[in-house]
């Protein structure tokens, strides 16, 4: 895992000049969807469910020696590029849900955590900040494939994490996605949490947290410029087609 991105970059660099289209990491992986499945299975909690404790996910093998990667032909490449253009990341804050749409077709639905309903001084920004997740329309503007984990409260970097089962492990190498909402970069990221017990809660400092496995799917469906909608809709329809009014977690409707 620790050399995964470097290896993909080397493949893209080697073969880009031989294709009739612009070869990218996202295009290559989407044409070899088994890679996403393999990455999802590096999730700490998936491995735990198989009675396997993983201290350092970077030691796990994603692309085994001898694995074949398919370079898509121009027809498949165009289909994937068109799919990227039609993709929308939709987040409904009080529902604690992130959905991936292609046009009007919902491809995925994932649980998330969102920002807390409070203001707090963050050493990282040097000021008191409203921790609520910001609402609006925008896009993915950047990603960090090997992120540094920093506590925004005290601006200290950390290298290990305590899991929901109280085991301590190294931090995973899963990309963080940066959003720009209404033309403003709030430092509001879409990224995995190592504590999925917090999903379905207003828990973060403003970022949208996901499962580790889900974060890989989101990343490979959201190249730069993918549209993002962050909304606050209390009136929804549940899986039984029943109308439901959600809890007003930010007290916007007072």
Buried (B, 14 or more C-beta within 10 A) or exposed (E): BEEBBEEBEEBBEEEEEEBEBEBBBBBBBBBBEEBBEBBBBBBBBBBBEEEEEBEBBBEBEBBEEEEEBEBBEEEBBEEBBEBBEEBBBBBBBBBBBBBBBBEEEEEEBBBBBBBBBEEEEBEBEEEEBBBBBBBBBBBBBEBEBEBEBEEBEEEEEEEEBEBBEEEEBBBBBBBBBBBBBEEEEBBBBBBBBBBBEBBBBBBBBBBBBBBBBBBBBBBBBBBBEBBBBBEBEBEBEEEEEEEEEBEEBBEEEE
